[in-house]
Amino acid sequence: MSNLTTMAGVPILISPNTQTVVVPTLPYTVANGVWIPRPTDENGIPYTETRGSLSALDSTTTPLGANATYTTTTPFSLGEYRSVVGSVFSDQDGTLFVEQSPDGQHWDVQSSISVTGGGTAGGFTIDVIGPYGRLVYTNGPTAQTVFRLYAWGKSL
C-alpha cells in the first residue's frame, strides 16, 4: 500500500516498503487517497465535461402513422460539428436516415439506421461530411404509439 502526499502541490506516492517516490504523469486524479489515471482520447487529451459538448439539432416525439415519414422542417447547419449523435426509439419498425448536403437542397450523403420496434432505444454517431443536415424517418406498415427521435451536433 502506498502513501499519498504532495510535493510542490503535485500528488506523489511513496511506497512504505521501498521508500520509492512515484510522481504520476498528468493527467491524473485522486480518489480515496489513490492515484488514478484520468481517461483520455486517442491523442492523450483528458476528457472534460466541456470537451465535445452537444447542441440540439432536431427532435420529435410525435408518433407517425403507417408508412408515414418525418423530415426535419428546416435543414440544420453542421459547420461547427464533427459528428451528429442521437437516439431513436419506436414501438414499430422503421428506418432513420441522417442526410447531409453541400447546399441544403441536394442530399448526396445518406446514412441509414434500421430501427426494430419495441426494442431498446438505438444510439447513433455519424461523421459530419457536409455543411447541412437533416433527419428523415420512415415508419413501417403499422402506426406508432410511441416515437422518440433526438439528434445533437457534437462540437469539434
GROMACS elastic network, one bead per residue, 0.5 to 0.9 nm:
[ bonds ]
;  ai    aj funct       b0    kb
    1    14     6  0.89540   500
    1    15     6  0.67253   500
    1    16     6  0.72068   500
    1    17     6  0.85847   500
    2    13     6  0.59137   500
    2    14     6  0.54890   500
    2    16     6  0.62074   500
    2    17     6  0.86486   500
    2    34     6  0.82404   500
    3    12     6  0.82553   500
    3    13     6  0.55388   500
    3    14     6  0.51701   500
    3    15     6  0.63535   500
    3    16     6  0.70393   500
    3    33     6  0.79501   500
    3    34     6  0.84727   500
    4    11     6  0.67276   500
    4    12     6  0.58600   500
    4    14     6  0.65593   500
    4    33     6  0.61045   500
    4    34     6  0.69938   500
    4    35     6  0.78640   500
    5    10     6  0.82900   500
    5    11     6  0.56543   500
    5    12     6  0.54593   500
    5    13     6  0.63727   500
    5    14     6  0.76480   500
    5    33     6  0.88809   500
    6     9     6  0.54862   500
    6    10     6  0.51394   500
    6    12     6  0.54196   500
    6    13     6  0.82052   500
    7    10     6  0.52546   500
    7    11     6  0.64443   500
    7    12     6  0.66980   500
    8    11     6  0.84627   500
   10    23     6  0.78200   500
   10    24     6  0.84929   500
   11    23     6  0.70662   500
   11    24     6  0.74084   500
   11    30     6  0.82029   500
   11    35     6  0.80149   500
   12    21     6  0.67824   500
   12    22     6  0.56772   500
   12    24     6  0.65484   500
   12    35     6  0.82877   500
   13    20     6  0.79778   500
   13    21     6  0.57663   500
   13    22     6  0.50210   500
   13    23     6  0.66053   500
   13    24     6  0.79800   500
   13    34     6  0.85944   500
   13    35     6  0.78201   500
   14    17     6  0.88087   500
   14    18     6  0.82296   500
   14    19     6  0.57760   500
   14    20     6  0.55639   500
   14    22     6  0.63495   500
   14    23     6  0.89903   500
   15    18     6  0.56077   500
   15    20     6  0.53179   500
   15    21     6  0.67847   500
   15    22     6  0.81400   500
   16    19     6  0.52960   500
   16    20     6  0.77950   500
   17    20     6  0.80704   500
   18    21     6  0.87856   500
   24    27     6  0.82053   500
   24    28     6  0.71363   500
   24    35     6  0.77423   500
   24    37     6  0.84605   500
   25    28     6  0.70282   500
   25    37     6  0.85506   500
   26    29     6  0.86774   500
   26    37     6  0.78589   500
   26    38     6  0.84177   500
   27    37     6  0.62685   500
   27    38     6  0.57562   500
   27    39     6  0.82077   500
   27    40     6  0.81200   500
   27    44     6  0.85758   500
   27    45     6  0.81469   500
   27    46     6  0.64919   500
   28    35     6  0.68186   500
   28    36     6  0.57246   500
   28    39     6  0.85777   500
   28    46     6  0.89017   500
   29    34     6  0.83764   500
   29    35     6  0.60293   500
   29    36     6  0.53371   500
   29    37     6  0.61527   500
   29    38     6  0.60742   500
   30    33     6  0.59936   500
   30    34     6  0.54099   500
   30    36     6  0.58076   500
   30    37     6  0.84472   500
   31    34     6  0.53386   500
   31    35     6  0.66557   500
   31    36     6  0.70185   500
   32    35     6  0.85418   500
   37    40     6  0.87885   500
   38    46     6  0.64967   500
   38    47     6  0.78015   500
   39    44     6  0.84769   500
   39    45     6  0.84340   500
   39    46     6  0.59233   500
   39    47     6  0.62863   500
   40    43     6  0.73928   500
   40    44     6  0.50610   500
   40    45     6  0.50870   500
   40    47     6  0.54773   500
   41    44     6  0.53388   500
   41    45     6  0.54872   500
   41    46     6  0.64196   500
   41    47     6  0.67061   500
   42    45     6  0.74921   500
   43    46     6  0.88408   500
   46    51     6  0.88323   500
   47    50     6  0.82607   500
   47    51     6  0.62643   500
   47    52     6  0.85843   500
   48    51     6  0.52650   500
   48    52     6  0.84173   500
   49    52     6  0.80265   500
   49    53     6  0.74960   500
   50    53     6  0.53682   500
   50    54     6  0.89326   500
   51   155     6  0.79153   500
   51   156     6  0.84637   500
   52    82     6  0.88939   500
   52   154     6  0.56284   500
   52   156     6  0.63847   500
   53   153     6  0.82908   500
   53   154     6  0.58316   500
   53   155     6  0.56364   500
   53   156     6  0.85374   500
   54    81     6  0.89494   500
   54    85     6  0.85881   500
   54   152     6  0.58027   500
   54   153     6  0.55622   500
   54   155     6  0.63664   500
   55   151     6  0.86164   500
   55   152     6  0.52028   500
   55   153     6  0.52087   500
   55   154     6  0.67067   500
   55   155     6  0.78464   500
   56    59     6  0.79681   500
   56   150     6  0.79652   500
   56   151     6  0.62957   500
   56   153     6  0.63980   500
   57    76     6  0.64397   500
   57    77     6  0.84497   500
   57    84     6  0.85584   500
   57   134     6  0.87116   500
   57   150     6  0.79492   500
   57   151     6  0.55365   500
   57   153     6  0.62171   500
   58    72     6  0.70234   500
   58    76     6  0.80237   500
   58   134     6  0.81360   500
   58   135     6  0.77893   500
   58   149     6  0.80707   500
   58   150     6  0.60389   500
   58   151     6  0.53161   500
   58   152     6  0.70233   500
   59    72     6  0.84283   500
   59   148     6  0.76079   500
   59   149     6  0.53132   500
   59   151     6  0.61977   500
   59   152     6  0.88269   500
   60    63     6  0.85148   500
   60    70     6  0.86853   500
   60   147     6  0.76849   500
   60   148     6  0.60605   500
   60   149     6  0.53666   500
   60   150     6  0.67591   500
   61   146     6  0.75198   500
   61   147     6  0.52222   500
   61   149     6  0.63734   500
   61   150     6  0.86426   500
   62   145     6  0.87391   500
   62   146     6  0.77180   500
   62   147     6  0.62211   500
   62   148     6  0.75157   500
   63    90     6  0.82956   500
   63   143     6  0.76242   500
   63   144     6  0.52227   500
   63   145     6  0.56717   500
   63   146     6  0.56192   500
   63   147     6  0.50247   500
   63   148     6  0.80598   500
   64    67     6  0.79339   500
   64    68     6  0.57421   500
   64    69     6  0.71006   500
   64    70     6  0.75183   500
   64   138     6  0.86424   500
   64   139     6  0.66376   500
   64   143     6  0.60265   500
   64   144     6  0.54691   500
   64   145     6  0.78249   500
   64   146     6  0.85595   500
   64   147     6  0.75211   500
   65    68     6  0.52188   500
   65    69     6  0.83222   500
   65   139     6  0.73443   500
   65   140     6  0.86597   500
   65   141     6  0.82868   500
   65   142     6  0.70364   500
   65   144     6  0.61269   500
   65   145     6  0.87774   500
   66    69     6  0.89729   500
   66   139     6  0.63843   500
   66   140     6  0.60592   500
   66   144     6  0.73355   500
   67    94     6  0.86851   500
   67   138     6  0.65843   500
   67   140     6  0.50203   500
   67   141     6  0.50939   500
   67   142     6  0.71650   500
   67   143     6  0.75678   500
   68   137     6  0.84049   500
   68   138     6  0.60560   500
   68   139     6  0.54864   500
   68   140     6  0.76732   500
   68   141     6  0.85251   500
   68   143     6  0.82395   500
   69   136     6  0.68832   500
   69   137     6  0.55114   500
   69   139     6  0.61457   500
   70    73     6  0.88117   500
   70   135     6  0.77156   500
   70   136     6  0.55461   500
   70   137     6  0.50726   500
   70   138     6  0.65845   500
   70   139     6  0.83249   500
   71    74     6  0.87444   500
   71   134     6  0.71877   500
   71   135     6  0.56942   500
   71   137     6  0.65731   500
   71   138     6  0.87916   500
   72    75     6  0.63934   500
   72    76     6  0.83893   500
   72   133     6  0.88215   500
   72   134     6  0.54200   500
   72   135     6  0.53457   500
   72   136     6  0.66194   500
   73   134     6  0.82973   500
   74   134     6  0.76689   500
   75   104     6  0.62972   500
   75   105     6  0.87064   500
   75   132     6  0.62235   500
   75   133     6  0.55171   500
   75   134     6  0.51438   500
   75   135     6  0.84786   500
   76   104     6  0.83868   500
   76   131     6  0.85555   500
   76   132     6  0.56389   500
   76   133     6  0.52964   500
   76   134     6  0.62886   500
   77    80     6  0.78491   500
   77    81     6  0.86879   500
   77   104     6  0.86613   500
   77   131     6  0.59158   500
   77   133     6  0.64252   500
   78    81     6  0.54096   500
   78    82     6  0.78863   500
   78    83     6  0.82362   500
   78    84     6  0.82722   500
   78   100     6  0.87249   500
   78   128     6  0.69689   500
   78   129     6  0.86344   500
   78   130     6  0.70749   500
   78   132     6  0.52727   500
   78   133     6  0.64618   500
   78   153     6  0.71653   500
   79    82     6  0.81892   500
   79   128     6  0.84880   500
   79   130     6  0.78985   500
   79   131     6  0.51150   500
   79   132     6  0.74829   500
   80   131     6  0.87360   500
   80   153     6  0.81572   500
   80   154     6  0.84405   500
   80   155     6  0.62042   500
   80   156     6  0.66067   500
   81    84     6  0.74404   500
   81   127     6  0.89847   500
   81   128     6  0.69583   500
   81   153     6  0.55411   500
   81   154     6  0.53267   500
   81   156     6  0.53632   500
   82   126     6  0.87625   500
   82   127     6  0.62366   500
   82   128     6  0.53804   500
   82   129     6  0.84610   500
   82   153     6  0.74881   500
   82   154     6  0.59820   500
   82   155     6  0.57751   500
   82   156     6  0.50839   500
   83   125     6  0.64977   500
   83   126     6  0.54202   500
   83   129     6  0.86091   500
   83   152     6  0.84762   500
   83   153     6  0.60142   500
   83   154     6  0.53029   500
   83   155     6  0.73657   500
   83   156     6  0.81880   500
   84    98     6  0.84625   500
   84   124     6  0.79201   500
   84   125     6  0.56606   500
   84   126     6  0.51159   500
   84   127     6  0.64663   500
   84   128     6  0.66691   500
   84   133     6  0.88827   500
   84   151     6  0.66234   500
   84   152     6  0.57501   500
   84   154     6  0.60619   500
   85   123     6  0.73661   500
   85   124     6  0.54418   500
   85   126     6  0.63754   500
   85   127     6  0.87890   500
   85   150     6  0.83735   500
   85   151     6  0.56718   500
   85   152     6  0.53557   500
   85   153     6  0.63430   500
   85   154     6  0.67659   500
   86   122     6  0.83079   500
   86   123     6  0.56034   500
   86   124     6  0.53908   500
   86   125     6  0.67700   500
   86   149     6  0.75636   500
   86   150     6  0.52614   500
   86   152     6  0.59086   500
   86   153     6  0.86168   500
   87   121     6  0.63196   500
   87   122     6  0.54054   500
   87   124     6  0.61657   500
   87   148     6  0.77821   500
   87   149     6  0.59451   500
   87   150     6  0.54257   500
   87   151     6  0.67421   500
   88    96     6  0.81839   500
   88   115     6  0.76849   500
   88   120     6  0.89376   500
   88   121     6  0.54676   500
   88   122     6  0.53787   500
   88   123     6  0.66138   500
   88   124     6  0.83312   500
   88   147     6  0.76067   500
   88   148     6  0.55848   500
   88   150     6  0.64747   500
   88   151     6  0.87180   500
   89    92     6  0.87804   500
   89   115     6  0.74340   500
   89   116     6  0.84790   500
   89   117     6  0.75013   500
   89   118     6  0.77718   500
   89   119     6  0.77215   500
   89   120     6  0.68725   500
   89   122     6  0.64952   500
   89   146     6  0.76740   500
   89   147     6  0.56779   500
   89   148     6  0.51277   500
   89   149     6  0.65327   500
   90    93     6  0.69993   500
   90    94     6  0.78781   500
   90   115     6  0.73457   500
   90   116     6  0.75543   500
   90   117     6  0.52548   500
   90   118     6  0.62373   500
   90   119     6  0.79026   500
   90   120     6  0.87540   500
   90   121     6  0.77171   500
   90   139     6  0.89091   500
   90   144     6  0.68881   500
   90   145     6  0.79942   500
   90   146     6  0.55204   500
   90   148     6  0.65194   500
   90   149     6  0.85043   500
   91   116     6  0.78495   500
   91   119     6  0.74281   500
   91   143     6  0.89655   500
   91   144     6  0.60366   500
   91   145     6  0.66570   500
   91   146     6  0.55888   500
   91   147     6  0.69070   500
   92   115     6  0.79977   500
   92   116     6  0.66927   500
   92   118     6  0.63067   500
   92   139     6  0.73216   500
   92   140     6  0.67357   500
   92   141     6  0.84399   500
   92   142     6  0.65575   500
   92   143     6  0.72573   500
   92   144     6  0.57483   500
   92   145     6  0.82337   500
   92   146     6  0.81857   500
   92   147     6  0.85613   500
   93   114     6  0.77616   500
   93   115     6  0.54944   500
   93   118     6  0.80500   500
   93   139     6  0.65210   500
   93   140     6  0.53878   500
   93   141     6  0.81990   500
   93   142     6  0.80772   500
   93   144     6  0.88693   500
   94   113     6  0.87080   500
   94   114     6  0.62651   500
   94   115     6  0.51906   500
   94   116     6  0.68567   500
   94   117     6  0.73659   500
   94   137     6  0.71273   500
   94   138     6  0.55825   500
   94   141     6  0.87005   500
   95   112     6  0.67106   500
   95   113     6  0.56998   500
   95   115     6  0.56134   500
   95   116     6  0.87027   500
   95   136     6  0.83102   500
   95   137     6  0.56922   500
   95   138     6  0.53138   500
   95   139     6  0.66122   500
   95   140     6  0.79645   500
   96   111     6  0.81827   500
   96   112     6  0.56016   500
   96   113     6  0.50450   500
   96   114     6  0.64173   500
   96   115     6  0.72187   500
   96   135     6  0.71603   500
   96   136     6  0.58853   500
   96   138     6  0.64822   500
   96   139     6  0.86631   500
   97   110     6  0.62906   500
   97   111     6  0.54904   500
   97   113     6  0.63527   500
   97   114     6  0.88419   500
   97   134     6  0.83661   500
   97   135     6  0.58797   500
   97   136     6  0.50284   500
   97   137     6  0.60659   500
   97   138     6  0.82081   500
   98   109     6  0.82873   500
   98   110     6  0.57942   500
   98   111     6  0.51858   500
   98   112     6  0.64366   500
   98   113     6  0.82425   500
   98   126     6  0.77516   500
   98   133     6  0.71581   500
   98   134     6  0.61073   500
   98   136     6  0.65073   500
   98   137     6  0.86239   500
   99   107     6  0.59511   500
   99   108     6  0.74707   500
   99   109     6  0.56027   500
   99   111     6  0.63620   500
   99   112     6  0.85718   500
   99   132     6  0.83558   500
   99   133     6  0.55354   500
   99   134     6  0.53978   500
   99   135     6  0.62401   500
   99   136     6  0.74659   500
  100   104     6  0.78735   500
  100   106     6  0.83002   500
  100   107     6  0.55232   500
  100   108     6  0.64870   500
  100   109     6  0.50067   500
  100   110     6  0.64005   500
  100   111     6  0.86655   500
  100   128     6  0.77994   500
  100   129     6  0.69647   500
  100   130     6  0.53385   500
  100   131     6  0.72096   500
  100   132     6  0.55163   500
  100   134     6  0.66250   500
  101   104     6  0.52994   500
  101   105     6  0.67075   500
  101   106     6  0.56148   500
  101   108     6  0.57779   500
  101   109     6  0.64984   500
  101   129     6  0.82532   500
  101   130     6  0.52238   500
  101   131     6  0.63964   500
  101   132     6  0.51052   500
  101   133     6  0.62008   500
  101   134     6  0.86324   500
  102   105     6  0.78625   500
  102   106     6  0.70502   500
  102   107     6  0.77183   500
  102   108     6  0.78135   500
  102   129     6  0.86419   500
  102   130     6  0.52119   500
  102   131     6  0.57226   500
  102   132     6  0.64086   500
  103   106     6  0.64756   500
  103   107     6  0.84225   500
  103   130     6  0.83429   500
  103   131     6  0.73237   500
  103   132     6  0.67691   500
  104   107     6  0.72994   500
  104   131     6  0.79255   500
  104   132     6  0.54390   500
  104   133     6  0.72740   500
  104   134     6  0.87884   500
  105   132     6  0.88767   500
  106   109     6  0.89016   500
  107   110     6  0.71537   500
  107   132     6  0.88658   500
  107   133     6  0.82593   500
  107   134     6  0.87968   500
  108   130     6  0.89546   500
  109   129     6  0.78139   500
  109   130     6  0.78087   500
  111   126     6  0.75146   500
  113   122     6  0.87948   500
  113   124     6  0.79755   500
  115   119     6  0.83217   500
  115   121     6  0.85396   500
  115   122     6  0.73251   500
  116   119     6  0.59424   500
  116   120     6  0.84024   500
  116   122     6  0.89607   500
  117   120     6  0.84293   500
  117   144     6  0.89677   500
  118   121     6  0.86488   500
  119   122     6  0.84521   500
  121   148     6  0.86058   500
  124   151     6  0.89125   500
  126   129     6  0.89526   500
  128   131     6  0.77318   500
  128   132     6  0.89472   500
  128   133     6  0.86750   500
  129   132     6  0.88109   500
  130   133     6  0.73254   500
  135   151     6  0.83312   500
  137   149     6  0.88715   500
  139   142     6  0.76328   500
  139   143     6  0.76337   500
  139   144     6  0.78505   500
  140   143     6  0.75675   500
  140   144     6  0.87707   500
  144   147     6  0.66991   500
